[in-house]
Amino acid sequence: MFAEILASLGQNTSIVMDVADEYIRQGSTPVGERIASEVVRSYSDLPVMEPVQRGAEAVLLRHRDRQDY
């Protein structure tokens, strides 16, 4: 049961991160960054959610890399 809940949470969070990434691509950077930051903070104390947290951090890093150029 726990594995099913974890998989569902991971899938739902992935969808949320796709939304955050799209906000950033469309120029609504503060909204996208806020969504990604909340995911990072929300799962910082759950080791089993590390893959989701890394995905959220990747969204933030991709955007930061784009801004640097």
PDB file of N, H, CA, C and O in Angstrom:
ATOM      1  N   MET A   1       0.827  -1.196   0.000  1.00  0.00           N
ATOM      2  CA  MET A   1       0.000   0.000   0.000  1.00  0.00           C
ATOM      3  C   MET A   1       0.872   1.261   0.000  1.00  0.00           C
ATOM      4  O   MET A   1       0.610   2.201  -0.750  1.00  0.00           O
ATOM      5  N   PHE A   2       1.913   1.276   0.846  1.00  0.00           N
ATOM      6  H   PHE A   2       2.126   0.512   1.456  1.00  0.00           H
ATOM      7  CA  PHE A   2       2.795   2.437   0.907  1.00  0.00           C
ATOM      8  C   PHE A   2       3.448   2.697  -0.447  1.00  0.00           C
ATOM      9  O   PHE A   2       3.581   3.847  -0.865  1.00  0.00           O
ATOM     10  N   ALA A   3       3.850   1.637  -1.128  1.00  0.00           N
ATOM     11  H   ALA A   3       3.741   0.702  -0.789  1.00  0.00           H
ATOM     12  CA  ALA A   3       4.480   1.790  -2.442  1.00  0.00           C
ATOM     13  C   ALA A   3       3.511   2.424  -3.437  1.00  0.00           C
ATOM     14  O   ALA A   3       3.917   3.242  -4.263  1.00  0.00           O
ATOM     15  N   GLU A   4       2.239   2.053  -3.362  1.00  0.00           N
ATOM     16  H   GLU A   4       1.909   1.389  -2.691  1.00  0.00           H
ATOM     17  CA  GLU A   4       1.229   2.626  -4.250  1.00  0.00           C
ATOM     18  C   GLU A   4       1.016   4.115  -3.965  1.00  0.00           C
ATOM     19  O   GLU A   4       0.893   4.924  -4.884  1.00  0.00           O
ATOM     20  N   ILE A   5       0.976   4.456  -2.689  1.00  0.00           N
ATOM     21  H   ILE A   5       1.077   3.799  -1.942  1.00  0.00           H
ATOM     22  CA  ILE A   5       0.811   5.860  -2.300  1.00  0.00           C
ATOM     23  C   ILE A   5       2.005   6.675  -2.760  1.00  0.00           C
ATOM     24  O   ILE A   5       1.850   7.780  -3.281  1.00  0.00           O
ATOM     25  N   LEU A   6       3.199   6.126  -2.567  1.00  0.00           N
ATOM     26  H   LEU A   6       3.325   5.228  -2.144  1.00  0.00           H
ATOM     27  CA  LEU A   6       4.417   6.806  -2.979  1.00  0.00           C
ATOM     28  C   LEU A   6       4.448   7.007  -4.491  1.00  0.00           C
ATOM     29  O   LEU A   6       4.804   8.084  -4.969  1.00  0.00           O
ATOM     30  N   ALA A   7       4.079   5.981  -5.237  1.00  0.00           N
ATOM     31  H   ALA A   7       3.790   5.106  -4.848  1.00  0.00           H
ATOM     32  CA  ALA A   7       4.051   6.099  -6.701  1.00  0.00           C
ATOM     33  C   ALA A   7       3.048   7.158  -7.139  1.00  0.00           C
ATOM     34  O   ALA A   7       3.341   7.957  -8.028  1.00  0.00           O
ATOM     35  N   SER A   8       1.878   7.171  -6.530  1.00  0.00           N
ATOM     36  H   SER A   8       1.640   6.521  -5.808  1.00  0.00           H
ATOM     37  CA  SER A   8       0.858   8.156  -6.858  1.00  0.00           C
ATOM     38  C   SER A   8       1.334   9.567  -6.525  1.00  0.00           C
ATOM     39  O   SER A   8       1.145  10.494  -7.313  1.00  0.00           O
ATOM     40  N   LEU A   9       1.944   9.723  -5.369  1.00  0.00           N
ATOM     41  H   LEU A   9       2.098   8.970  -4.730  1.00  0.00           H
ATOM     42  CA  LEU A   9       2.463  11.026  -4.977  1.00  0.00           C
ATOM     43  C   LEU A   9       3.549  11.480  -5.940  1.00  0.00           C
ATOM     44  O   LEU A   9       3.598  12.650  -6.320  1.00  0.00           O
ATOM     45  N   GLY A  10       4.414  10.564  -6.334  1.00  0.00           N
ATOM     46  H   GLY A  10       4.374   9.613  -6.026  1.00  0.00           H
ATOM     47  CA  GLY A  10       5.457  10.887  -7.301  1.00  0.00           C
ATOM     48  C   GLY A  10       4.879  11.308  -8.638  1.00  0.00           C
ATOM     49  O   GLY A  10       5.362  12.267  -9.240  1.00  0.00           O
ATOM     50  N   GLN A  11       3.860  10.617  -9.116  1.00  0.00           N
ATOM     51  H   GLN A  11       3.467   9.838  -8.627  1.00  0.00           H
ATOM     52  CA  GLN A  11       3.224  10.962 -10.388  1.00  0.00           C
ATOM     53  C   GLN A  11       2.540  12.318 -10.317  1.00  0.00           C
ATOM     54  O   GLN A  11       2.674  13.136 -11.226  1.00  0.00           O
ATOM     55  N   ASN A  12       1.811  12.551  -9.238  1.00  0.00           N
ATOM     56  H   ASN A  12       1.702  11.886  -8.499  1.00  0.00           H
ATOM     57  CA  ASN A  12       1.119  13.827  -9.086  1.00  0.00           C
ATOM     58  C   ASN A  12       2.102  14.983  -8.975  1.00  0.00           C
ATOM     59  O   ASN A  12       1.877  16.054  -9.538  1.00  0.00           O
ATOM     60  N   THR A  13       3.185  14.762  -8.252  1.00  0.00           N
ATOM     61  H   THR A  13       3.368  13.892  -7.795  1.00  0.00           H
ATOM     62  CA  THR A  13       4.188  15.802  -8.112  1.00  0.00           C
ATOM     63  C   THR A  13       4.877  16.068  -9.440  1.00  0.00           C
ATOM     64  O   THR A  13       5.219  17.210  -9.747  1.00  0.00           O
ATOM     65  N   SER A  14       5.079  15.033 -10.219  1.00  0.00           N
ATOM     66  H   SER A  14       4.801  14.106  -9.970  1.00  0.00           H
ATOM     67  CA  SER A  14       5.672  15.204 -11.545  1.00  0.00           C
ATOM     68  C   SER A  14       4.787  16.095 -12.417  1.00  0.00           C
ATOM     69  O   SER A  14       5.290  16.937 -13.161  1.00  0.00           O
ATOM     70  N   ILE A  15       3.498  15.911 -12.325  1.00  0.00           N
ATOM     71  H   ILE A  15       3.090  15.227 -11.721  1.00  0.00           H
ATOM     72  CA  ILE A  15       2.559  16.761 -13.076  1.00  0.00           C
ATOM     73  C   ILE A  15       2.660  18.202 -12.593  1.00  0.00           C
ATOM     74  O   ILE A  15       2.676  19.131 -13.401  1.00  0.00           O
ATOM     75  N   VAL A  16       2.727  18.391 -11.286  1.00  0.00           N
ATOM     76  H   VAL A  16       2.713  17.637 -10.629  1.00  0.00           H
ATOM     77  CA  VAL A  16       2.859  19.742 -10.729  1.00  0.00           C
ATOM     78  C   VAL A  16       4.159  20.387 -11.222  1.00  0.00           C
ATOM     79  O   VAL A  16       4.184  21.577 -11.534  1.00  0.00           O
ATOM     80  N   MET A  17       5.228  19.606 -11.289  1.00  0.00           N
ATOM     81  H   MET A  17       5.208  18.639 -11.035  1.00  0.00           H
ATOM     82  CA  MET A  17       6.502  20.156 -11.742  1.00  0.00           C
ATOM     83  C   MET A  17       6.467  20.485 -13.234  1.00  0.00           C
ATOM     84  O   MET A  17       7.122  21.432 -13.668  1.00  0.00           O
ATOM     85  N   ASP A  18       5.721  19.725 -14.016  1.00  0.00           N
ATOM     86  H   ASP A  18       5.189  18.956 -13.663  1.00  0.00           H
ATOM     87  CA  ASP A  18       5.537  20.072 -15.421  1.00  0.00           C
ATOM     88  C   ASP A  18       4.828  21.422 -15.537  1.00  0.00           C
ATOM     89  O   ASP A  18       5.162  22.238 -16.396  1.00  0.00           O
ATOM     90  N   VAL A  19       3.858  21.643 -14.672  1.00  0.00           N
ATOM     91  H   VAL A  19       3.586  20.981 -13.974  1.00  0.00           H
ATOM     92  CA  VAL A  19       3.146  22.923 -14.647  1.00  0.00           C
ATOM     93  C   VAL A  19       4.104  24.052 -14.264  1.00  0.00           C
ATOM     94  O   VAL A  19       4.092  25.115 -14.884  1.00  0.00           O
ATOM     95  N   ALA A  20       4.928  23.821 -13.248  1.00  0.00           N
ATOM     96  H   ALA A  20       4.937  22.957 -12.744  1.00  0.00           H
ATOM     97  CA  ALA A  20       5.897  24.831 -12.822  1.00  0.00           C
ATOM     98  C   ALA A  20       6.859  25.166 -13.957  1.00  0.00           C
ATOM     99  O   ALA A  20       7.150  26.334 -14.211  1.00  0.00           O
ATOM    100  N   ASP A  21       7.343  24.149 -14.624  1.00  0.00           N
ATOM    101  H   ASP A  21       7.107  23.199 -14.417  1.00  0.00           H
ATOM    102  CA  ASP A  21       8.270  24.349 -15.742  1.00  0.00           C
ATOM    103  C   ASP A  21       7.602  25.153 -16.860  1.00  0.00           C
ATOM    104  O   ASP A  21       8.231  26.019 -17.468  1.00  0.00           O
ATOM    105  N   GLU A  22       6.357  24.869 -17.122  1.00  0.00           N
ATOM    106  H   GLU A  22       5.847  24.165 -16.628  1.00  0.00           H
ATOM    107  CA  GLU A  22       5.635  25.600 -18.170  1.00  0.00           C
ATOM    108  C   GLU A  22       5.416  27.057 -17.787  1.00  0.00           C
ATOM    109  O   GLU A  22       5.535  27.945 -18.631  1.00  0.00           O
ATOM    110  N   TYR A  23       5.098  27.309 -16.528  1.00  0.00           N
ATOM    111  H   TYR A  23       5.001  26.588 -15.842  1.00  0.00           H
ATOM    112  CA  TYR A  23       4.987  28.699 -16.076  1.00  0.00           C
ATOM    113  C   TYR A  23       6.281  29.450 -16.353  1.00  0.00           C
ATOM    114  O   TYR A  23       6.262  30.570 -16.865  1.00  0.00           O
ATOM    115  N   ILE A  24       7.398  28.831 -16.016  1.00  0.00           N
ATOM    116  H   ILE A  24       7.414  27.922 -15.600  1.00  0.00           H
ATOM    117  CA  ILE A  24       8.696  29.473 -16.233  1.00  0.00           C
ATOM    118  C   ILE A  24       8.935  29.706 -17.718  1.00  0.00           C
ATOM    119  O   ILE A  24       9.379  30.785 -18.112  1.00  0.00           O
ATOM    120  N   ARG A  25       8.644  28.706 -18.548  1.00  0.00           N
ATOM    121  H   ARG A  25       8.284  27.830 -18.229  1.00  0.00           H
ATOM    122  CA  ARG A  25       8.833  28.864 -20.001  1.00  0.00           C
ATOM    123  C   ARG A  25       7.967  29.971 -20.584  1.00  0.00           C
ATOM    124  O   ARG A  25       8.371  30.637 -21.537  1.00  0.00           O
ATOM    125  N   GLN A  26       6.796  30.169 -20.026  1.00  0.00           N
ATOM    126  H   GLN A  26       6.468  29.628 -19.252  1.00  0.00           H
ATOM    127  CA  GLN A  26       5.876  31.183 -20.533  1.00  0.00           C
ATOM    128  C   GLN A  26       6.142  32.570 -19.952  1.00  0.00           C
ATOM    129  O   GLN A  26       5.439  33.529 -20.271  1.00  0.00           O
ATOM    130  N   GLY A  27       7.159  32.670 -19.101  1.00  0.00           N
ATOM    131  H   GLY A  27       7.730  31.891 -18.842  1.00  0.00           H
ATOM    132  CA  GLY A  27       7.532  33.969 -18.565  1.00  0.00           C
ATOM    133  C   GLY A  27       6.985  34.288 -17.187  1.00  0.00           C
ATOM    134  O   GLY A  27       7.260  35.363 -16.653  1.00  0.00           O
ATOM    135  N   SER A  28       6.225  33.392 -16.604  1.00  0.00           N
ATOM    136  H   SER A  28       6.002  32.519 -17.038  1.00  0.00           H
ATOM    137  CA  SER A  28       5.713  33.606 -15.253  1.00  0.00           C
ATOM    138  C   SER A  28       6.677  32.971 -14.259  1.00  0.00           C
ATOM    139  O   SER A  28       6.323  32.053 -13.518  1.00  0.00           O
ATOM    140  N   THR A  29       7.882  33.474 -14.263  1.00  0.00           N
ATOM    141  H   THR A  29       8.170  34.220 -14.864  1.00  0.00           H
ATOM    142  CA  THR A  29       8.961  32.893 -13.472  1.00  0.00           C
ATOM    143  C   THR A  29       8.655  32.830 -11.983  1.00  0.00           C
ATOM    144  O   THR A  29       8.878  31.782 -11.376  1.00  0.00           O
ATOM    145  N   PRO A  30       8.155  33.896 -11.361  1.00  0.00           N
ATOM    146  CA  PRO A  30       7.896  33.812  -9.914  1.00  0.00           C
ATOM    147  C   PRO A  30       6.923  32.690  -9.539  1.00  0.00           C
ATOM    148  O   PRO A  30       7.093  32.030  -8.514  1.00  0.00           O
ATOM    149  N   VAL A  31       5.917  32.483 -10.367  1.00  0.00           N
ATOM    150  H   VAL A  31       5.780  33.019 -11.200  1.00  0.00           H
ATOM    151  CA  VAL A  31       4.931  31.431 -10.077  1.00  0.00           C
ATOM    152  C   VAL A  31       5.591  30.055 -10.192  1.00  0.00           C
ATOM    153  O   VAL A  31       5.447  29.217  -9.302  1.00  0.00           O
ATOM    154  N   GLY A  32       6.305  29.830 -11.276  1.00  0.00           N
ATOM    155  H   GLY A  32       6.422  30.511 -11.999  1.00  0.00           H
ATOM    156  CA  GLY A  32       6.970  28.543 -11.476  1.00  0.00           C
ATOM    157  C   GLY A  32       8.001  28.252 -10.413  1.00  0.00           C
ATOM    158  O   GLY A  32       8.085  27.130  -9.913  1.00  0.00           O
ATOM    159  N   GLU A  33       8.786  29.252 -10.063  1.00  0.00           N
ATOM    160  H   GLU A  33       8.718  30.164 -10.469  1.00  0.00           H
ATOM    161  CA  GLU A  33       9.796  29.063  -9.024  1.00  0.00           C
ATOM    162  C   GLU A  33       9.154  28.779  -7.677  1.00  0.00           C
ATOM    163  O   GLU A  33       9.660  27.961  -6.908  1.00  0.00           O
ATOM    164  N   ARG A  34       8.072  29.431  -7.390  1.00  0.00           N
ATOM    165  H   ARG A  34       7.661  30.096  -8.015  1.00  0.00           H
ATOM    166  CA  ARG A  34       7.380  29.219  -6.112  1.00  0.00           C
ATOM    167  C   ARG A  34       6.862  27.787  -6.016  1.00  0.00           C
ATOM    168  O   ARG A  34       6.998  27.146  -4.974  1.00  0.00           O
ATOM    169  N   ILE A  35       6.274  27.289  -7.086  1.00  0.00           N
ATOM    170  H   ILE A  35       6.163  27.810  -7.932  1.00  0.00           H
ATOM    171  CA  ILE A  35       5.774  25.911  -7.094  1.00  0.00           C
ATOM    172  C   ILE A  35       6.926  24.941  -6.861  1.00  0.00           C
ATOM    173  O   ILE A  35       6.829  24.056  -6.010  1.00  0.00           O
ATOM    174  N   ALA A  36       8.009  25.099  -7.607  1.00  0.00           N
ATOM    175  H   ALA A  36       8.087  25.817  -8.298  1.00  0.00           H
ATOM    176  CA  ALA A  36       9.150  24.193  -7.470  1.00  0.00           C
ATOM    177  C   ALA A  36       9.765  24.290  -6.077  1.00  0.00           C
ATOM    178  O   ALA A  36      10.131  23.273  -5.488  1.00  0.00           O
ATOM    179  N   SER A  37       9.879  25.493  -5.557  1.00  0.00           N
ATOM    180  H   SER A  37       9.582  26.319  -6.035  1.00  0.00           H
ATOM    181  CA  SER A  37      10.453  25.675  -4.223  1.00  0.00           C
ATOM    182  C   SER A  37       9.610  24.995  -3.155  1.00  0.00           C
ATOM    183  O   SER A  37      10.146  24.410  -2.214  1.00  0.00           O
ATOM    184  N   GLU A  38       8.296  25.072  -3.298  1.00  0.00           N
ATOM    185  H   GLU A  38       7.860  25.547  -4.063  1.00  0.00           H
ATOM    186  CA  GLU A  38       7.404  24.421  -2.326  1.00  0.00           C
ATOM    187  C   GLU A  38       7.586  22.908  -2.351  1.00  0.00           C
ATOM    188  O   GLU A  38       7.564  22.262  -1.303  1.00  0.00           O
ATOM    189  N   VAL A  39       7.766  22.340  -3.540  1.00  0.00           N
ATOM    190  H   VAL A  39       7.785  22.865  -4.392  1.00  0.00           H
ATOM    191  CA  VAL A  39       7.985  20.898  -3.631  1.00  0.00           C
ATOM    192  C   VAL A  39       9.290  20.529  -2.933  1.00  0.00           C
ATOM    193  O   VAL A  39       9.344  19.552  -2.186  1.00  0.00           O
ATOM    194  N   VAL A  40      10.337  21.309  -3.176  1.00  0.00           N
ATOM    195  H   VAL A  40      10.293  22.103  -3.782  1.00  0.00           H
ATOM    196  CA  VAL A  40      11.623  21.030  -2.531  1.00  0.00           C
ATOM    197  C   VAL A  40      11.474  21.087  -1.017  1.00  0.00           C
ATOM    198  O   VAL A  40      11.940  20.190  -0.314  1.00  0.00           O
ATOM    199  N   ARG A  41      10.833  22.123  -0.514  1.00  0.00           N
ATOM    200  H   ARG A  41      10.454  22.851  -1.085  1.00  0.00           H
ATOM    201  CA  ARG A  41      10.658  22.262   0.933  1.00  0.00           C
ATOM    202  C   ARG A  41       9.731  21.199   1.512  1.00  0.00           C
ATOM    203  O   ARG A  41       9.990  20.667   2.592  1.00  0.00           O
ATOM    204  N   SER A  42       8.675  20.896   0.812  1.00  0.00           N
ATOM    205  H   SER A  42       8.465  21.328  -0.065  1.00  0.00           H
ATOM    206  CA  SER A  42       7.682  19.957   1.339  1.00  0.00           C
ATOM    207  C   SER A  42       8.245  18.564   1.557  1.00  0.00           C
ATOM    208  O   SER A  42       7.823  17.859   2.474  1.00  0.00           O
ATOM    209  N   TYR A  43       9.192  18.162   0.727  1.00  0.00           N
ATOM    210  H   TYR A  43       9.536  18.734  -0.018  1.00  0.00           H
ATOM    211  CA  TYR A  43       9.700  16.798   0.803  1.00  0.00           C
ATOM    212  C   TYR A  43      11.112  16.708   1.356  1.00  0.00           C
ATOM    213  O   TYR A  43      11.740  15.654   1.262  1.00  0.00           O
ATOM    214  N   SER A  44      11.621  17.780   1.924  1.00  0.00           N
ATOM    215  H   SER A  44      11.110  18.636   2.001  1.00  0.00           H
ATOM    216  CA  SER A  44      13.001  17.776   2.395  1.00  0.00           C
ATOM    217  C   SER A  44      13.248  16.800   3.543  1.00  0.00           C
ATOM    218  O   SER A  44      14.382  16.367   3.748  1.00  0.00           O
ATOM    219  N   ASP A  45      12.215  16.452   4.284  1.00  0.00           N
ATOM    220  H   ASP A  45      11.294  16.803   4.117  1.00  0.00           H
ATOM    221  CA  ASP A  45      12.404  15.537   5.410  1.00  0.00           C
ATOM    222  C   ASP A  45      11.934  14.108   5.116  1.00  0.00           C
ATOM    223  O   ASP A  45      11.864  13.282   6.026  1.00  0.00           O
ATOM    224  N   LEU A  46      11.617  13.820   3.878  1.00  0.00           N
ATOM    225  H   LEU A  46      11.674  14.491   3.139  1.00  0.00           H
ATOM    226  CA  LEU A  46      11.169  12.478   3.505  1.00  0.00           C
ATOM    227  C   LEU A  46      12.170  11.844   2.542  1.00  0.00           C
ATOM    228  O   LEU A  46      12.107  12.101   1.340  1.00  0.00           O
ATOM    229  N   PRO A  47      13.079  11.034   3.035  1.00  0.00           N
ATOM    230  CA  PRO A  47      14.097  10.439   2.163  1.00  0.00           C
ATOM    231  C   PRO A  47      13.516   9.683   0.965  1.00  0.00           C
ATOM    232  O   PRO A  47      14.132   9.653  -0.101  1.00  0.00           O
ATOM    233  N   VAL A  48      12.351   9.081   1.128  1.00  0.00           N
ATOM    234  H   VAL A  48      11.851   9.106   1.994  1.00  0.00           H
ATOM    235  CA  VAL A  48      11.770   8.329   0.016  1.00  0.00           C
ATOM    236  C   VAL A  48      11.327   9.236  -1.124  1.00  0.00           C
ATOM    237  O   VAL A  48      11.077   8.763  -2.233  1.00  0.00           O
ATOM    238  N   MET A  49      11.227  10.538  -0.858  1.00  0.00           N
ATOM    239  H   MET A  49      11.430  10.922   0.042  1.00  0.00           H
ATOM    240  CA  MET A  49      10.795  11.468  -1.897  1.00  0.00           C
ATOM    241  C   MET A  49      11.973  12.183  -2.558  1.00  0.00           C
ATOM    242  O   MET A  49      11.776  13.165  -3.274  1.00  0.00           O
ATOM    243  N   GLU A  50      13.185  11.704  -2.327  1.00  0.00           N
ATOM    244  H   GLU A  50      13.345  10.906  -1.746  1.00  0.00           H
ATOM    245  CA  GLU A  50      14.361  12.336  -2.919  1.00  0.00           C
ATOM    246  C   GLU A  50      14.267  12.474  -4.436  1.00  0.00           C
ATOM    247  O   GLU A  50      14.640  13.525  -4.957  1.00  0.00           O
ATOM    248  N   PRO A  51      13.785  11.460  -5.181  1.00  0.00           N
ATOM    249  CA  PRO A  51      13.691  11.638  -6.635  1.00  0.00           C
ATOM    250  C   PRO A  51      12.780  12.808  -7.031  1.00  0.00           C
ATOM    251  O   PRO A  51      13.088  13.546  -7.967  1.00  0.00           O
ATOM    252  N   VAL A  52      11.686  12.971  -6.335  1.00  0.00           N
ATOM    253  H   VAL A  52      11.435  12.371  -5.575  1.00  0.00           H
ATOM    254  CA  VAL A  52      10.769  14.074  -6.617  1.00  0.00           C
ATOM    255  C   VAL A  52      11.443  15.402  -6.288  1.00  0.00           C
ATOM    256  O   VAL A  52      11.338  16.369  -7.043  1.00  0.00           O
ATOM    257  N   GLN A  53      12.127  15.435  -5.168  1.00  0.00           N
ATOM    258  H   GLN A  53      12.213  14.649  -4.555  1.00  0.00           H
ATOM    259  CA  GLN A  53      12.819  16.649  -4.756  1.00  0.00           C
ATOM    260  C   GLN A  53      13.903  17.014  -5.769  1.00  0.00           C
ATOM    261  O   GLN A  53      14.058  18.184  -6.116  1.00  0.00           O
ATOM    262  N   ARG A  54      14.648  16.023  -6.240  1.00  0.00           N
ATOM    263  H   ARG A  54      14.522  15.072  -5.958  1.00  0.00           H
ATOM    264  CA  ARG A  54      15.679  16.294  -7.248  1.00  0.00           C
ATOM    265  C   ARG A  54      15.057  16.824  -8.536  1.00  0.00           C
ATOM    266  O   ARG A  54      15.636  17.687  -9.196  1.00  0.00           O
ATOM    267  N   GLY A  55      13.888  16.316  -8.892  1.00  0.00           N
ATOM    268  H   GLY A  55      13.418  15.615  -8.356  1.00  0.00           H
ATOM    269  CA  GLY A  55      13.199  16.819 -10.084  1.00  0.00           C
ATOM    270  C   GLY A  55      12.821  18.283  -9.937  1.00  0.00           C
ATOM    271  O   GLY A  55      12.962  19.064 -10.879  1.00  0.00           O
ATOM    272  N   ALA A  56      12.345  18.653  -8.766  1.00  0.00           N
ATOM    273  H   ALA A  56      12.231  18.019  -8.002  1.00  0.00           H
ATOM    274  CA  ALA A  56      11.985  20.044  -8.513  1.00  0.00           C
ATOM    275  C   ALA A  56      13.223  20.929  -8.558  1.00  0.00           C
ATOM    276  O   ALA A  56      13.191  22.028  -9.113  1.00  0.00           O
ATOM    277  N   GLU A  57      14.302  20.449  -7.975  1.00  0.00           N
ATOM    278  H   GLU A  57      14.327  19.557  -7.524  1.00  0.00           H
ATOM    279  CA  GLU A  57      15.542  21.218  -8.010  1.00  0.00           C
ATOM    280  C   GLU A  57      16.046  21.373  -9.440  1.00  0.00           C
ATOM    281  O   GLU A  57      16.603  22.413  -9.792  1.00  0.00           O
ATOM    282  N   ALA A  58      15.855  20.351 -10.261  1.00  0.00           N
ATOM    283  H   ALA A  58      15.402  19.506  -9.975  1.00  0.00           H
ATOM    284  CA  ALA A  58      16.282  20.418 -11.663  1.00  0.00           C
ATOM    285  C   ALA A  58      15.526  21.511 -12.418  1.00  0.00           C
ATOM    286  O   ALA A  58      16.106  22.211 -13.248  1.00  0.00           O
ATOM    287  N   VAL A  59      14.234  21.655 -12.127  1.00  0.00           N
ATOM    288  H   VAL A  59      13.763  21.086 -11.452  1.00  0.00           H
ATOM    289  CA  VAL A  59      13.455  22.726 -12.768  1.00  0.00           C
ATOM    290  C   VAL A  59      14.050  24.081 -12.406  1.00  0.00           C
ATOM    291  O   VAL A  59      14.219  24.937 -13.274  1.00  0.00           O
ATOM    292  N   LEU A  60      14.363  24.275 -11.152  1.00  0.00           N
ATOM    293  H   LEU A  60      14.225  23.579 -10.448  1.00  0.00           H
ATOM    294  CA  LEU A  60      14.946  25.544 -10.718  1.00  0.00           C
ATOM    295  C   LEU A  60      16.315  25.759 -11.352  1.00  0.00           C
ATOM    296  O   LEU A  60      16.631  26.874 -11.767  1.00  0.00           O
ATOM    297  N   LEU A  61      17.123  24.723 -11.434  1.00  0.00           N
ATOM    298  H   LEU A  61      16.867  23.818 -11.097  1.00  0.00           H
ATOM    299  CA  LEU A  61      18.456  24.855 -12.022  1.00  0.00           C
ATOM    300  C   LEU A  61      18.388  25.133 -13.522  1.00  0.00           C
ATOM    301  O   LEU A  61      19.156  25.945 -14.039  1.00  0.00           O
ATOM    302  N   ARG A  62      17.480  24.470 -14.217  1.00  0.00           N
ATOM    303  H   ARG A  62      16.856  23.811 -13.798  1.00  0.00           H
ATOM    304  CA  ARG A  62      17.340  24.719 -15.662  1.00  0.00           C
ATOM    305  C   ARG A  62      17.023  26.181 -15.918  1.00  0.00           C
ATOM    306  O   ARG A  62      17.573  26.798 -16.831  1.00  0.00           O
ATOM    307  N   HIS A  63      16.134  26.727 -15.108  1.00  0.00           N
ATOM    308  H   HIS A  63      15.688  26.226 -14.366  1.00  0.00           H
ATOM    309  CA  HIS A  63      15.763  28.125 -15.289  1.00  0.00           C
ATOM    310  C   HIS A  63      16.931  29.041 -14.955  1.00  0.00           C
ATOM    311  O   HIS A  63      17.185  30.010 -15.672  1.00  0.00           O
ATOM    312  N   ARG A  64      17.634  28.750 -13.890  1.00  0.00           N
ATOM    313  H   ARG A  64      17.428  27.963 -13.308  1.00  0.00           H
ATOM    314  CA  ARG A  64      18.762  29.596 -13.506  1.00  0.00           C
ATOM    315  C   ARG A  64      19.826  29.581 -14.590  1.00  0.00           C
ATOM    316  O   ARG A  64      20.427  30.614 -14.885  1.00  0.00           O
ATOM    317  N   ASP A  65      20.063  28.420 -15.186  1.00  0.00           N
ATOM    318  H   ASP A  65      19.575  27.581 -14.947  1.00  0.00           H
ATOM    319  CA  ASP A  65      21.044  28.335 -16.265  1.00  0.00           C
ATOM    320  C   ASP A  65      20.631  29.184 -17.456  1.00  0.00           C
ATOM    321  O   ASP A  65      21.476  29.816 -18.090  1.00  0.00           O
ATOM    322  N   ARG A  66      19.346  29.205 -17.765  1.00  0.00           N
ATOM    323  H   ARG A  66      18.660  28.692 -17.250  1.00  0.00           H
ATOM    324  CA  ARG A  66      18.862  30.015 -18.884  1.00  0.00           C
ATOM    325  C   ARG A  66      19.024  31.500 -18.610  1.00  0.00           C
ATOM    326  O   ARG A  66      19.315  32.271 -19.524  1.00  0.00           O
ATOM    327  N   GLN A  67      18.840  31.904 -17.370  1.00  0.00           N
ATOM    328  H   GLN A  67      18.603  31.277 -16.627  1.00  0.00           H
ATOM    329  CA  GLN A  67      18.937  33.313 -17.021  1.00  0.00           C
ATOM    330  C   GLN A  67      20.375  33.812 -17.084  1.00  0.00           C
ATOM    331  O   GLN A  67      20.611  34.995 -17.333  1.00  0.00           O
ATOM    332  N   ASP A  68      21.336  32.922 -16.860  1.00  0.00           N
ATOM    333  H   ASP A  68      21.144  31.961 -16.658  1.00  0.00           H
ATOM    334  CA  ASP A  68      22.732  33.333 -16.824  1.00  0.00           C
ATOM    335  C   ASP A  68      23.255  33.723 -18.198  1.00  0.00           C
ATOM    336  O   ASP A  68      24.291  34.382 -18.290  1.00  0.00           O
ATOM    337  N   TYR A  69      22.573  33.339 -19.262  1.00  0.00           N
ATOM    338  H   TYR A  69      21.731  32.803 -19.187  1.00  0.00           H
ATOM    339  CA  TYR A  69      23.083  33.633 -20.610  1.00  0.00           C
ATOM    340  C   TYR A  69      22.377  34.785 -21.256  1.00  0.00           C
ATOM    341  O   TYR A  69      22.696  35.149 -22.388  1.00  0.00           O
TER     342      TYR A  69
END
